[in-house]
């Protein structure tokens, strides 16, 4: 059927179509193929996640839109992630724009910060573009003799978009990196690209890349993140200018489909614990328990497979650490964001030279001399585990992520090469959290904390490490099982002792646990969601006490 903008009844959608001709052209082609008009929203909400067949369009900038399209007729069953962006300007226009830019580039000093770089190029274009009322024949002009580039008024948006993408951004990856709803972006080699969407899971992109196009893209990107990509050093981990983490395996000799790359996105403001609670990744009693433990300096490992949400959980738990404590974080690539002002962030350096490289082991040794109240390690996976356990033993609690699916696997990994932690020392780790991406009740992938375990210590009779699960997730009911009073050995062996309380006061700790859970539920009810607002609220609660803070919440 033929399409007319008047068919669109949503006022916001109609307005967007008028402002963006390329969106109107895309929608016209889509509807004329017999597809229904998509839903339009300027902001994705939780209700959109519940759609069985999401067919919607949302903007990621003034000029760029995303269509989550279930009607792509893809043979592999994927819903498509289609980028709707301004049309590419004619080749002659881009060539002339490049020539003129080459004349001025020598006088420019591009800033490192991405936004400032975009602003600089945007201002340059404003100064050098001369808008005309009719199309320009570039075969009849010599751009080298002109100060300004004549551009037909209908081509200005297209030129600006693609020139900025090429000169200031990451080329075709720019729209993906602009979309705040993406978790992962995958270039799997020659073929289609794929993304992991926060709302809709795994989606396929109609963007098709050849081996040569991928290599050109990766080599040009390497200038942005300052690491040389080559056949001599084909595996690279780096951080992009806007903060995302990229892993590259370069060349067809090691990757059969050609160079592949995976980009992990990180929000500029991390998810808070009150944003995680409504998703049921963990419940308020579990969060309250971790609040009590983190506030008393317990060492915690957050375990799970890739993309199970370990780093998200780790950052959310930082709100429970007293605001006047000193924290040192150590990572291979900077991912962590902590709200504390007394926070030292350190990153390893791999130069390929043993004398100039700085390893996780080196930074952990240095951290012990910096007198931190907490040490955060991005991921423990090698010999640095020895230093981490030494830190715990000397009273420096450690929080880290770890790749292990269950308690048995965790103990096996840390007590065997290359970590070789003696079983008698494992008890210095207080808590092990396990989480995973699992199938939810509606069949969609969801994240759940599977269990929270307390490490009790070494059993010489059985030559094993003893532990107890305090919380367990039940997949049948999608609920958390907690036995209540008497569940926690750490309450008795650590918390009562640290607070100078006696064994008969154990009941008070469980009453406090319930009160903290109510406070977290109330914070969710009052929509205290921002990462820094949650941190400030927890700090306020610590200052005035649980009861007084609950009264303040009730008055909001």
N, C-alpha and C positions, 0 to 999 in steps of 0.2 A: 504494500500500500504506500501511497505517496505521503510524505510527512510535511506538516506545517507547524510552525512554532505555536500557533493558537491551540494545537492539540495538547500542549503542556498546561495543566491547570495549576500547578504549584507556582506561586508568584516568585519565589526565590530562584527556582529553576529557570523560569522564563527570563528573569533579569540576567542571570548568568549567561544564558544563550545569546542575549542581545549584546552583552559586553564581549563575548568570546566567539567570534565567527567560526573558529576551528572546532569549538565544541558543538555548535549548531550543525556543522557539516558532518561531524562524526555521528551525532544522534540521528540525523536524517538517513544516513547510510544504514545504520543499525536497525532502525524501525522499518525501513523499506525492505529489509531482508525477512520481515515477518516477525520480528522480536517485539516484546512489549516495551513500553517506555519505562526506563529504570526509575527507581526512587532517587530523589536528590536530597542530600543533606549537607549542610555546611559544617556539621560536627558529628562525628560518629559517637553513638551512645551505647550503653549496655543492651538496649532493646534491639539494636541492629545485629548483635551477636546471636540472638535467638532465631534469626531468619533461617529457615531450612534451605531456601534457594536465594541467597543474597544477590539481588540485581540492583545495584545502586551506584551512584556517582557522587564523589565528594571532592572538594578542592584541596590542593596542598599548597597553592600559591594563587596570586591574582590571575595567572595565565594558564596554570596547569591543573589538570583534573585526573582522578583515578576512577576507572570503571571496574567494579568487581562483577564479572560477567559470567553467569552460569550457562549462557546460551551460545557458547563458542563452538559446539559440536566437536570438542576435543576427544579423540578416540581413547585417550588414557584416563578420562573421567575427571580431569582437573578443571576447577573453576579458574577462569583467566583473570589476570591482573593487568589491565590495559591502561597505558599512560596516554592521556589526551593532551597534547602540547601544541604550541604554535607550529605552523608549517615551516619547513626549512626554506630560507630565502634562496632566490636563484643563485646559481653558482658564481656568476659574474659579480654579483653584489658582494658575496662573501670574500671573493678573491680581492676585490678592490678595498674592502674593509681591512683585510689582512695586510695589504701593501701599505696602507696609510698608517696602520698601527705599528708596523715595522719601523717607520720613520720616526715615530714618537717614543717607542719603547725604551730607547737608550736613555731618555731623560727621566724615566719613571723608576721609582724605588718601591717595588711591590711589597706591601706589608705581609707579615706572616699570618696574622689573624684572618680567617676566611671571610668574615662579614666585611671587614675593612677592604679586603681585596676586591670583593664584588662592588663595593661602593666606589672605589677608585676607578674601576673600568667603566662603571655606569656613568660616572661624572665625565670621564673621557669621551664616552659616546655622545653625551648631551652637548659637549663643546664642539665635537667634530662633525656631527650629522647636520645636514641642511635639508629640511623637509620640503618636498615638492608636491604639487597638486596633481601631477600626472606621472605615469611610468617613465623610468630613465633608461635610455639606451647606453649601456656602459661600453659598447664597442666604439662609441664616438667621443669618449672623454679620456684624458690622460690624468689619472689620479695623482701622479707624481708632481703635477703642476698646480694642483688644487690644494687649498688649505682645508676645505671641508668636503665631506662625502655627501653628494645629493642622494636622497632616499625618498622614494614614493611613500606618501603618508600611510598607505595600507600595508607597507612592508616594514615599518619601523618596529612594531612589536616583535615580528618574526626575527628581524636582524638582531635586536637587542637580546632576545632570549637565547638564540643560538650562539651569538658572539660571547656573551657572558659565560655560557656553559663551557665554551671551548677555551677561553682565555683565563677565566678565574675559577672555574669549577672542575668537576671530574668528568666532563664529557657526558656520555649517555647515562652514566650512573647518577648524575645530579638529581633527577626526579625521585629516584629510589631513596637517595640520602636526604631528600627534603621531606619525605612522608614520615611523620612521627609514629605511624601505626605499624611500621615494619620492625621485625626483630632480626631477621637474617635475610641476606641477599646472596644468591648462589649463581656463580658462573661455572657450570659443570663441565665446560669444554665446548667444542663445536656443537651448536644447537640452541635450544631455548634456555632462557634464564628462569630461575625460580625464586620465590620469596616465601618467608614465613610471616604471616600477618597476625597481629595481636588479636584481632577479632575473628578472622576467618581461616586461620591455619595456613596450610601449604597451598600456594597458588602458582599457576604457570603463567609466564609472561610471553606474549606473542613475539617479543624481541628475539631474533635469531642471529647468532654471531658465528662467523667463520673462525678457523684457527688463526688466520692472519689478523683479523679484527681484534680478537682477544689479546694477542701478543702486543699489538700496537697500543691497545688500551692500557694494559698493565705496565708497559715500559714508560708510557707518558705519565701514568699515575705515580710511578716510582720517584719521579722528580718532586712530587708533592709531599711524599712521606720520607724522603731522604735516605732510602736504602736501595742499593743496586740489585736489580733482579737480572739474573743471567743463568746460562746453562751450567756454569761453574758452581753457582750457589742457587739452586732452583727453589728451595723451600724458605719462605720469608714470612715472618710475623711482624706486623707494623701497625701503627696507629695513623689513621687518616686525619687531615687537619680539623675536621669537625668532631672528632672524638671517637669515631667508630673503629673497631678492630678488624684488620684484614689478615687473612692467611692465604698465601699464594703458593701453588705448586706449578713451577714454570717449565714449559717445554713438553713436546710430545714423547720424548724419550723416557720420561718418568710418569707422565699422565697420558694414557692411551688416546683420550679424546682431545688432547691438547691442553694448554694451560688452563688450570681451574683456580677459582678464587672464591672465598667465602667471607662475607662481611657481616660482622655482628654489630648491631646497632645498640647504642646506650642512650637513654634519655638524659637530657641535661640536668633534669631534676629527678632523682631516683624515686621509685615507688615507696611510699611509707607503709608502715605496718597496718595502718587503718585502711589503706587502699587494697592491701592484700587480703585482709580478713573477709570482705564480702565475696571474694572469689572462692572461699572455702579451701584455699591452699593449706591453711591451718586454722584452728578455731581460737577464740579469745582466751580460753583457759591455757592452751599451749603457749600462746603469746605472753600471757601473764606469767607463766612459769619461767619462760626465757627472760622476761623482764627482771624477775627476781634474781636469776642466776647471773645475768650480765652485770647487774648493779653490784654484785658481790665479787666480780672478777673471776668467774669460772672460764676455763678453756673449752672451746667449742670447735668441732669439725662439722662442716655442712657438706654432706656427701650426696652424690647422685651422678647420673650420666650427663653427657653434654646436653645443653638446652633444657635441663630440668629446673632451672631457676635458682641455682645455688648462689650466684653473685647477688641477685635481687634480694634474696632472703638475708644474706650477710649485711647488705647496706641497710635494709629495713631495721635490723636488730641494733644498729649503732645508736638509735634514738634512746635505747635503754641504758647506755653507758653514761655515768655522771658527766655533766658538762664541764667540770673543772679537771677532768682527767686528761693526761697526755697520751696521744695515740701515735704510733708509727705504723705506716702501711708500706708493704713491700710487694711489688708486682713486676711481671715481665713486660706487660703493656698496661698503661694506666686506665683502669676501669672504675675504680672505687671513688665514690664521693662521700665524704663524711661531713657531718654538720658541725663538728667541734672546731673551735678556733685554735686550740693547741694540738694541731695535727701536722705531722711530718709525712709527706708523701715521697717515697723513694722508688725508683725504677731501675731495673737491671740494664746493663749495656753490653751488647754482644758485638765486638769489633772483629771477631775471628782471630784475635791475638790474645793469648793467655795473659800476657802482661798488662794489657790495657782494658780487657773485659772486666765487667763488674757483675758477679753472679748473685743469685738469691742467697747462697751460702755466705758470701761476703757481706751483704746488706743485713742479714740476720745477726751475724756476729757484731756488726756495728751497732745494731739496734739495742743490744744488751748494754752498751755503754751510754745509751741516750736516756736511760731511766724512764722508760714509758710505763704507763699503767696498763696499756694493752698493746699488743702487736698484732696487726692484721696482715696475713699473707695471702696474696691472690690465689695461689694454688700450691700445695705441697706435693711434689712428685719425685724427689730425689734425695741426695745426701743432706740437703738442708733440713730434713726432718729431724736429724740428730740435734741441730742447734735449736730447733723449735721446741723439742722436748726438754733440752737443757734449760731453755728460757722458762718453761712451765715449772720445772723443778726448783728454779731459783726465785719463784714468785712473780714472774712476768707472764700473765695469762696470754694465750694465743688464740686467735680466731682465724680459721682458714677453710678453704674449700678443698675437696678431695674427691677423686674418682673411685667410688666403691658403691656397690649396690646394696650391701647389708653389712651387719656387724662382723660376721665371720670373714668376709672379704676384706674389710678394713683392717682387722687385726693381722690377717695373713700378709697384706701388703706392707704394713709398717714394720712388721717383725722379720721380714725377709729382705734380701738384697733388692735395690741398692740402699734401702733405708736402714735396715738392721737395728731397729730399736729393741732393746732387751724387753722381754715380756714383763719383767719386774718394774719397768719404767712406764708402761702404757697407762697405768693408773693416774699419771699426771694429766692425762686428758680426761676432763670431767664428763663432757656430754658429746654424743654423736647423733646428729640429725640426719635422717635419710629422706630424700624426696625424689620424685620422678614425675615425668609426663605420662599420664594414664588415660584410659578411655572413661569419660564421664557418663552419667546416666543417659544423655542424649546421643552418645556415640562420639562426641567431639573430644579432642585431646584437651585435658586439663592438667594443671599441676597440683600435686598433693604432697604434703609431708606424710610419709608412710609410717615413720616412727621417730620417737625421741628417746634415746637410751642413755642411761648413766653407767659410766665405767666404775666398777667397784674395786678392782685390783687383781693381783696375780694369785692364782690358786696353786701352790706348790705340789699338792697331792695329785692334781690332774694335769699339771704343767700347762694350764690355760688361763686366759683372762676372763674374769667374771663380769657380767653386765646385766642390767635389768631394763626392760622397755617400760618407760613411765607412761608413754602415750602410744597408741597404735591406731592406724586408720583401717576401718573395715570397708573393703570394696563393695560388699553387698548392699550396705545401707548408706554408703558414702558419709559415714559419721566417724568421729574420733572416740575411741574407747579409753576411759580414764577411771582407775579404780577408786580414786579419792584418797582419803587419809591413809597414810602408811605407804603410799606408792613410791615416794622419793626417799632414797637413802642419802642423797646429798643434803636434804633438809636437815637430817640428823648429824651427819658427819662433817658438814661444812658450814651451812648457813647458821645453825644454832650456835656453833662455836665462834664464828666471825662476829656474831651480834652479842656474844656474852650471855646467851640464854641457856636454860637447862632443858633436859629431855621432856619435862612435863609441859614445856611451852610449845611442843610440836603442833598442837591443835591451832595455836595462834597463827602459825605459818600458813596452814590450809585456809583459815579464815581470810588472811591477807591475800592469798592467791585468788580466792573468789572475789574479793573486793577489787583487785586489780583487773580481773576479767570484766567486771561490771563497768569499770572506768573506760576500758578499751571499747566495749560495746556502746557506751554512751558517747564516746568520741566519734565513733562511726555514725551514730544516730544524729549527732550535731554537725556532721560533715566536716570534721577537722581532718582533712586529707593531705594537704600539702606537706611534703617531707620535712621542711624546716618548721612549719607550724606544729607538727606532731612532736618534733624534738623540743621546741619551746614549751609545749604543754607538759611533756614528761618532766622537763626540768622544773617547771612550776609546781608540779605535783610533788616532786622530791623536796622542794623548798617548804611547802606549807602542809604537807601530809595528805594521806589518801582521803580521809573524811572531808577535810576542808576543800580539797580539789573537786571531789564529787559534788559538793554543794555549789561550787562555782559553775560546774558543767550544767547542773540542773537549772541555773539561773540564765544561761545563755539563750 
